[in-house]
């Protein structure tokens, strides 16, 4: 507990950012870096501080998973104009509340990236203080986190990559500079993301998650950027870039994660007796958020101040309840029918937010194999079998792709992935809204980024 308080105190100091200059991401006050980075424990504390920041409600502890990002994908039905998320559900990016959320995400993400770059700037010169090959694992973890956050910034604020990869997108920060640098093209950002992930992959061969059979060790590594998560993230990134060669590589990476047999699928007993509704055993990468119960109370309890619900008929249609979907674990355990609406129960009694899961590797493999429908269907049926749903059969390529889309809608509610799926494929419509997707996908940068010519 004392160590945790020290880490939090360090980041309170680090987060004294100027409220007038969104571009200023360097902390105004700093502890002596020579002291902090003089020991392996100091480096560990600095990295733990980044994880705490990422897991906060402003980022992956709410905005980029549970609420805001999933409102944009219409995973919730927001009909009341008094609901704070109503403007977001209508894609009113000029609304002050929406703008504030986007500005916070932008600023906090780049602040976390600044800290990662500061760690990297101090890392190579202190290699000797790391024990037992820990240096490579640590450096790979930091590089992969930097890539992971830049990728989500690109997916959120960047153009539709499949048609506008040459367009200016976001900055890619590799140094702990005091101010965010100029934007570069989406393709240049993507190249930097892939470069960081490939370097991380090469560094993390000694990750204990690859060799240990101890559940405590595996669980500890699941809650950090680990070697399997690096491969899974790279597969996700390559699917987004989308060339034929990229998809071939993504298939190999997804198969590598699947065939590692490190993770197992959740069981009915896990969900009922272990109350495991985020399917922790399947997490490739997740984050512990101490504030998650508070966010659940804000969004998913009747009478909550920022209540998010969905229509009964919409959920029943999504999960295909009229057929075998009525017994789908994701329907029976993760949603509560109040009689008027459905409430999301995925995060009830939970502290962990999944950022990458084993199921996505199967969806990537199925999409990459869609020209071979029988093989693709086999990947989908593994997921269906582990969700208590009857298998599919005799699908063609178009039907395979349709089933993958259905799975993204079922599997990733409250995890922030559906909007990016729509945007990656440049789908012409989003279920639940009549808005033109050109408006939906074109999320503006913070005002100061435009004002300062970045």
C-alpha positions as CSV (number, residue, x, y, z in Angstrom):
1,X,0.0,0.0,0.0
2,X,2.9,2.4,0.8
3,X,4.4,1.7,-2.6
4,X,1.1,2.4,-4.3
5,X,0.8,5.7,-2.5
6,X,4.3,6.7,-3.6
7,X,3.5,5.9,-7.2
8,X,0.2,7.9,-7.1
9,X,2.0,10.8,-5.4
10,X,4.7,10.8,-8.2
11,X,1.9,11.0,-10.8
12,X,0.1,13.7,-9.1
13,X,3.2,15.7,-9.4
14,X,3.7,14.6,-13.0
15,X,0.2,15.6,-14.0
16,X,0.4,19.3,-13.1
17,X,-0.3,20.3,-16.7
18,X,-1.1,23.8,-18.0
19,X,-4.8,24.2,-18.4
20,X,-4.2,26.9,-21.1
21,X,-1.8,25.0,-23.3
22,X,-3.1,21.6,-24.5
23,X,0.1,21.2,-26.5
24,X,2.2,21.3,-23.3
25,X,2.4,17.7,-22.2
26,X,5.6,17.8,-20.1
27,X,5.0,18.0,-16.3
28,X,5.6,21.3,-14.7
29,X,7.1,19.8,-11.6
30,X,9.5,16.8,-11.6
31,X,11.2,14.7,-9.0
32,X,14.9,14.2,-9.6
33,X,15.1,11.8,-12.5
34,X,18.6,10.8,-11.5
35,X,17.1,9.4,-8.3
36,X,14.0,7.8,-9.9
37,X,15.9,6.2,-12.7
38,X,18.9,5.0,-10.6
39,X,17.3,1.7,-9.7
40,X,15.3,-1.0,-11.4
41,X,12.6,-0.4,-8.8
42,X,12.5,3.3,-9.8
43,X,11.9,2.3,-13.4
44,X,9.2,-0.1,-12.3
45,X,7.5,2.6,-10.3
46,X,7.6,5.0,-13.3
47,X,6.0,2.4,-15.6
48,X,3.4,1.5,-13.0
49,X,2.5,5.1,-12.9
50,X,1.8,5.0,-16.7
51,X,-0.5,2.0,-16.2
52,X,-2.4,3.9,-13.5
53,X,-2.9,6.8,-15.8
54,X,-4.1,4.5,-18.6
55,X,-6.5,2.7,-16.3
56,X,-8.1,6.0,-15.1
57,X,-11.7,6.9,-16.2
58,X,-10.3,9.6,-18.5
59,X,-8.8,6.8,-20.7
60,X,-9.2,3.0,-20.6
61,X,-11.0,2.9,-17.3
62,X,-14.1,4.5,-18.9
63,X,-14.0,6.9,-21.9
64,X,-12.2,4.6,-24.3
65,X,-14.1,1.4,-23.2
66,X,-17.2,1.5,-21.1
67,X,-19.0,4.7,-22.2
68,X,-18.1,7.4,-24.6
69,X,-16.4,5.4,-27.4
70,X,-19.2,2.8,-27.2
71,X,-21.9,5.5,-27.4
72,X,-20.3,6.5,-30.7
73,X,-20.7,2.9,-32.0
74,X,-24.4,2.9,-30.8
75,X,-23.8,0.1,-28.4
76,X,-26.2,2.0,-26.1
77,X,-29.5,3.6,-27.0
78,X,-29.4,7.2,-25.7
79,X,-32.8,8.8,-26.4
80,X,-33.1,11.4,-23.6
81,X,-31.8,14.8,-24.6
82,X,-30.9,15.4,-20.9
83,X,-28.5,12.5,-20.9
84,X,-24.9,13.8,-21.0
85,X,-24.1,11.3,-23.8
86,X,-26.9,12.4,-26.0
87,X,-24.8,14.8,-28.1
88,X,-22.2,12.1,-28.6
89,X,-24.8,9.7,-29.7
90,X,-25.8,12.3,-32.4
91,X,-22.1,12.9,-33.3
92,X,-22.3,16.5,-32.4
93,X,-18.6,17.1,-32.1
94,X,-19.1,20.8,-31.6
95,X,-20.9,20.2,-28.3
96,X,-18.9,21.4,-25.3
97,X,-19.3,18.1,-23.4
98,X,-18.2,16.1,-26.4
99,X,-15.3,18.4,-27.1
100,X,-14.2,18.3,-23.5
101,X,-14.1,14.5,-23.5
102,X,-12.1,14.3,-26.7
103,X,-9.7,17.0,-25.5
104,X,-9.2,15.0,-22.3
105,X,-8.5,11.8,-24.1
106,X,-6.0,13.6,-26.4
107,X,-4.2,15.3,-23.6
108,X,-4.1,12.4,-21.2
109,X,-2.9,10.0,-23.9
110,X,-0.1,12.2,-25.0
111,X,0.8,12.9,-21.4
112,X,1.1,9.1,-20.8
113,X,3.2,8.8,-24.0
114,X,5.4,11.6,-22.7
115,X,6.2,9.5,-19.6
116,X,6.9,6.4,-21.7
117,X,9.3,8.5,-23.8
118,X,10.9,9.8,-20.7
119,X,11.5,6.3,-19.5
120,X,13.0,5.3,-22.8
121,X,15.3,8.4,-22.8
122,X,16.7,7.2,-19.5
123,X,16.7,3.5,-20.2
124,X,19.6,2.6,-22.4
125,X,22.1,4.5,-20.3
126,X,21.1,2.5,-17.2
127,X,21.0,-1.0,-18.7
128,X,23.4,-2.3,-16.1
129,X,21.0,-1.9,-13.2
130,X,18.5,-4.5,-14.7
131,X,18.9,-8.1,-13.5
132,X,18.3,-11.4,-15.2
133,X,17.6,-10.2,-18.7
134,X,14.9,-7.9,-17.4
135,X,16.1,-5.0,-19.6
136,X,14.8,-6.4,-22.9
137,X,11.4,-7.3,-21.5
138,X,11.1,-3.9,-19.9
139,X,12.1,-2.0,-23.0
140,X,9.8,-4.1,-25.2
141,X,6.9,-3.4,-22.8
142,X,7.4,0.4,-23.0
143,X,7.8,0.5,-26.8
144,X,4.6,-1.6,-27.2
145,X,2.6,0.6,-24.9
146,X,3.7,3.6,-26.9
147,X,2.6,2.0,-30.1
148,X,-0.7,0.8,-28.5
149,X,-1.7,4.3,-27.5
150,X,-0.6,6.0,-30.7
151,X,-2.7,3.4,-32.6
152,X,-5.8,4.2,-30.6
153,X,-5.2,7.9,-31.2
154,X,-4.9,7.2,-34.9
155,X,-8.0,5.1,-35.0
156,X,-10.0,7.8,-33.1
157,X,-8.7,11.0,-34.6
158,X,-7.1,9.9,-37.8
159,X,-8.8,9.6,-41.2
160,X,-10.4,6.4,-42.6
161,X,-7.2,4.7,-43.3
162,X,-8.3,2.5,-46.2
163,X,-9.1,5.6,-48.3
164,X,-7.0,8.4,-46.8
165,X,-3.7,7.0,-45.5
166,X,-1.8,9.9,-47.0
167,X,-3.8,12.5,-45.1
168,X,-2.3,14.3,-42.1
169,X,-3.3,12.5,-38.9
170,X,-1.7,12.8,-35.5
171,X,1.9,13.4,-34.1
172,X,4.0,10.3,-33.3
173,X,6.1,11.2,-30.3
174,X,9.4,9.4,-29.8
175,X,11.1,11.9,-27.5
176,X,10.0,13.5,-24.2
177,X,9.5,16.9,-25.7
178,X,7.7,19.7,-23.8
179,X,5.2,20.2,-26.5
180,X,3.4,17.9,-28.9
181,X,5.1,18.0,-32.3
182,X,3.5,18.4,-35.7
183,X,1.1,15.9,-37.2
184,X,2.4,13.5,-39.8
185,X,0.5,11.4,-42.4
186,X,-1.6,8.4,-41.3
187,X,0.7,6.1,-43.2
188,X,3.8,7.5,-41.4
189,X,2.1,7.1,-38.0
190,X,1.2,3.5,-39.0
191,X,4.8,2.8,-40.0
192,X,6.1,4.0,-36.6
193,X,3.5,2.0,-34.7
194,X,4.5,-1.2,-36.6
195,X,8.2,-0.4,-36.1
196,X,7.8,-0.1,-32.4
197,X,5.7,-3.3,-32.2
198,X,8.2,-5.3,-34.2
199,X,11.1,-4.1,-32.0
200,X,9.1,-5.0,-28.9
201,X,8.3,-8.4,-30.3
202,X,11.9,-9.1,-30.9
203,X,12.8,-8.0,-27.3
204,X,10.2,-9.9,-25.4
205,X,11.1,-13.6,-26.1
206,X,11.9,-14.1,-22.4
207,X,8.5,-13.0,-21.2
208,X,7.4,-15.4,-18.4
209,X,3.9,-15.6,-19.9
210,X,5.5,-17.8,-22.7
211,X,7.1,-20.3,-20.3
212,X,5.4,-20.3,-16.9
213,X,2.6,-22.6,-16.0
214,X,1.9,-20.7,-12.8
215,X,-1.5,-19.1,-12.9
216,X,-0.3,-16.2,-10.7
217,X,2.5,-15.4,-13.1
218,X,0.3,-15.6,-16.2
219,X,-2.3,-13.4,-14.5
220,X,0.3,-10.8,-13.6
221,X,1.6,-10.7,-17.1
222,X,-2.0,-10.5,-18.6
223,X,-2.4,-7.2,-16.7
224,X,0.7,-5.7,-18.4
225,X,1.7,-5.4,-22.0
226,X,3.2,-8.9,-22.6
227,X,4.7,-10.9,-25.4
228,X,1.4,-12.4,-26.5
229,X,-0.3,-9.0,-26.3
230,X,2.4,-7.5,-28.5
231,X,1.7,-10.1,-31.2
232,X,-2.0,-9.6,-30.8
233,X,-1.7,-5.8,-31.1
234,X,0.5,-6.1,-34.1
235,X,-2.1,-8.4,-35.7
236,X,-4.8,-5.8,-35.0
237,X,-2.7,-3.0,-36.4
238,X,-1.8,-4.9,-39.6
239,X,-5.5,-5.7,-40.2
240,X,-6.1,-1.9,-39.9
241,X,-3.4,-1.1,-42.5
242,X,-5.1,-3.8,-44.6
243,X,-2.8,-4.8,-47.5
244,X,-2.8,-8.4,-48.7
245,X,0.7,-8.8,-47.2
246,X,-0.4,-7.3,-43.9
247,X,-3.3,-9.7,-43.6
248,X,-1.1,-12.6,-44.3
249,X,1.2,-11.5,-41.5
250,X,-1.8,-10.8,-39.2
251,X,-3.0,-14.4,-39.8
252,X,0.3,-15.8,-38.8
253,X,0.4,-13.6,-35.7
254,X,-3.1,-14.5,-34.6
255,X,-2.4,-18.2,-35.1
256,X,0.8,-17.8,-33.1
257,X,-1.2,-16.5,-30.2
258,X,-3.9,-19.1,-30.6
259,X,-1.4,-22.0,-30.8
260,X,0.6,-20.8,-27.8
261,X,-2.2,-22.4,-25.6
262,X,-1.3,-20.1,-22.8
263,X,-4.8,-18.8,-22.3
264,X,-8.1,-20.8,-22.0
265,X,-11.7,-19.9,-22.7
266,X,-14.0,-19.0,-19.9
267,X,-16.3,-21.7,-18.6
268,X,-19.8,-21.5,-17.4
269,X,-18.5,-22.2,-13.9
270,X,-16.1,-19.3,-14.1
271,X,-18.9,-16.9,-14.8
272,X,-21.4,-18.3,-12.2
273,X,-19.1,-19.1,-9.3
274,X,-16.1,-16.8,-10.1
275,X,-18.4,-14.0,-11.3
276,X,-16.0,-13.6,-14.2
277,X,-18.1,-11.5,-16.6
278,X,-15.2,-10.0,-18.6
279,X,-13.8,-13.5,-19.3
280,X,-10.5,-12.8,-17.5
281,X,-9.0,-16.2,-18.6
282,X,-9.1,-14.9,-22.2
283,X,-7.5,-11.5,-21.6
284,X,-4.4,-11.0,-23.7
285,X,-4.0,-7.5,-22.2
286,X,-6.1,-6.0,-19.5
287,X,-5.8,-3.2,-16.9
288,X,-6.8,-3.1,-13.3
289,X,-8.8,0.0,-12.5
290,X,-9.5,0.7,-8.9
291,X,-12.2,3.2,-9.9
292,X,-14.1,0.7,-12.1
293,X,-16.8,0.1,-9.5
294,X,-17.5,3.8,-9.3
295,X,-17.8,4.0,-13.1
296,X,-20.3,1.1,-13.1
297,X,-22.4,3.0,-10.6
298,X,-22.3,6.0,-12.8
299,X,-23.4,4.2,-16.0
300,X,-25.1,0.9,-15.3
301,X,-27.3,1.2,-12.2
302,X,-30.9,2.3,-12.5
303,X,-31.2,6.0,-11.7
304,X,-27.4,6.5,-12.3
305,X,-26.5,10.1,-13.3
306,X,-25.0,9.0,-16.7
307,X,-27.2,5.9,-17.3
308,X,-26.4,3.9,-20.4
309,X,-29.0,1.3,-21.5
310,X,-30.1,-0.5,-24.6
311,X,-33.5,-1.4,-26.1
312,X,-34.8,-4.9,-25.3
313,X,-35.6,-5.7,-28.9
314,X,-32.2,-4.4,-30.1
315,X,-30.3,-6.7,-27.7
316,X,-32.5,-9.6,-28.6
317,X,-31.9,-9.0,-32.2
318,X,-28.1,-8.5,-31.7
319,X,-27.8,-11.9,-29.9
320,X,-30.2,-13.7,-32.2
321,X,-32.3,-14.8,-29.3
322,X,-35.0,-16.2,-31.6
323,X,-32.5,-18.9,-32.6
324,X,-29.6,-20.3,-30.5
325,X,-28.6,-17.0,-29.1
326,X,-30.9,-17.3,-26.1
327,X,-28.3,-19.4,-24.3
328,X,-25.3,-17.3,-25.4
329,X,-23.2,-16.6,-22.3
330,X,-22.8,-13.0,-23.5
331,X,-26.6,-12.6,-23.5
332,X,-27.6,-14.6,-20.5
333,X,-24.9,-13.3,-18.1
334,X,-23.8,-9.9,-19.4
335,X,-27.1,-8.1,-19.8
336,X,-30.0,-7.6,-17.3
337,X,-33.5,-7.2,-18.5
338,X,-35.3,-4.7,-16.2
339,X,-38.6,-5.1,-18.1
340,X,-38.1,-1.9,-20.0
341,X,-34.5,-1.8,-21.0
342,X,-31.3,-3.9,-20.9
343,X,-28.5,-2.9,-18.5
344,X,-24.8,-3.9,-19.2
345,X,-23.6,-6.2,-16.4
346,X,-20.2,-7.0,-17.9
347,X,-18.3,-4.9,-15.3
348,X,-20.4,-5.7,-12.2
349,X,-18.0,-6.7,-9.4
350,X,-15.0,-6.3,-11.7
351,X,-11.7,-4.5,-11.5
352,X,-10.2,-5.5,-14.8
353,X,-10.9,-3.9,-18.2
354,X,-10.0,-6.1,-21.2
355,X,-8.1,-4.2,-23.9
356,X,-7.2,-7.2,-26.1
357,X,-8.8,-10.7,-25.9
358,X,-8.2,-14.1,-27.3
359,X,-11.5,-14.1,-29.2
360,X,-10.2,-11.2,-31.4
361,X,-7.4,-13.5,-32.6
362,X,-10.0,-16.0,-33.9
363,X,-11.9,-13.2,-35.6
364,X,-8.8,-11.9,-37.3
365,X,-7.9,-15.4,-38.4
366,X,-11.4,-16.0,-39.7
367,X,-11.4,-12.7,-41.7
368,X,-8.0,-13.5,-43.1
369,X,-9.3,-16.9,-44.2
370,X,-12.7,-15.7,-45.5
371,X,-11.8,-16.7,-49.0
372,X,-11.6,-20.2,-47.6
373,X,-15.0,-20.3,-45.9
374,X,-14.8,-23.7,-44.3
375,X,-11.5,-22.8,-42.5
376,X,-12.9,-19.4,-41.5
377,X,-16.1,-21.0,-40.2
378,X,-14.0,-23.3,-38.0
379,X,-12.4,-20.3,-36.3
380,X,-15.8,-18.8,-35.7
381,X,-17.2,-22.0,-34.3
382,X,-14.5,-22.2,-31.7
383,X,-15.8,-19.0,-30.2
384,X,-19.5,-20.1,-30.6
385,X,-18.8,-23.4,-28.8
386,X,-17.2,-21.4,-25.9
387,X,-20.2,-19.1,-25.7
388,X,-22.7,-22.1,-25.7
389,X,-24.0,-21.2,-29.2
390,X,-24.7,-23.8,-31.9
391,X,-22.1,-24.1,-34.7
392,X,-22.4,-22.5,-38.2
393,X,-22.1,-24.5,-41.4
394,X,-22.1,-24.2,-45.2
395,X,-21.2,-20.5,-45.2
396,X,-19.8,-18.6,-48.2
397,X,-17.3,-15.7,-48.0
398,X,-20.0,-13.0,-47.7
399,X,-21.7,-14.9,-44.9
400,X,-18.5,-15.4,-43.1
401,X,-17.8,-11.7,-43.1
402,X,-21.4,-11.0,-42.0
403,X,-20.9,-13.4,-39.0
404,X,-17.7,-11.7,-38.0
405,X,-19.5,-8.4,-37.9
406,X,-22.2,-10.0,-35.7
407,X,-19.5,-11.3,-33.4
408,X,-17.9,-7.9,-33.0
409,X,-21.3,-6.5,-31.9
410,X,-21.8,-9.3,-29.4
411,X,-18.3,-9.7,-28.0
412,X,-16.9,-6.3,-27.4
413,X,-19.7,-4.3,-25.8
414,X,-18.1,-2.0,-23.2
415,X,-14.6,-2.5,-24.7
416,X,-14.5,0.2,-27.3
417,X,-13.7,-1.9,-30.4
418,X,-16.8,-1.7,-32.5
419,X,-16.4,1.9,-33.7
420,X,-12.9,1.1,-34.9
421,X,-14.2,-2.0,-36.7
422,X,-16.8,0.2,-38.6
423,X,-14.1,2.7,-39.4
424,X,-11.5,0.2,-40.5
425,X,-13.9,-1.2,-43.1
426,X,-15.3,2.2,-43.9
427,X,-18.8,0.7,-43.5
428,X,-21.4,3.1,-45.0
429,X,-23.7,3.0,-42.1
430,X,-23.7,2.3,-38.3
431,X,-26.5,0.3,-36.9
432,X,-28.7,2.4,-34.7
433,X,-28.2,5.8,-36.4
434,X,-29.1,7.3,-39.8
435,X,-26.1,9.7,-39.6
436,X,-23.7,9.7,-42.6
437,X,-20.6,7.8,-41.6
438,X,-18.4,10.6,-43.1
439,X,-19.6,12.7,-40.2
440,X,-19.2,9.9,-37.7
441,X,-15.6,9.0,-38.6
442,X,-14.3,12.6,-39.0
443,X,-13.6,13.3,-35.3
444,X,-12.0,16.7,-35.0
445,X,-8.7,17.3,-33.2
446,X,-8.6,19.5,-30.1
447,X,-9.1,23.2,-31.0
448,X,-5.6,24.2,-29.9
449,X,-4.0,21.6,-32.3
450,X,-5.7,23.4,-35.2
451,X,-5.1,26.8,-33.8
452,X,-1.3,26.2,-33.5
453,X,-1.1,24.8,-37.0
454,X,-0.4,21.2,-36.0
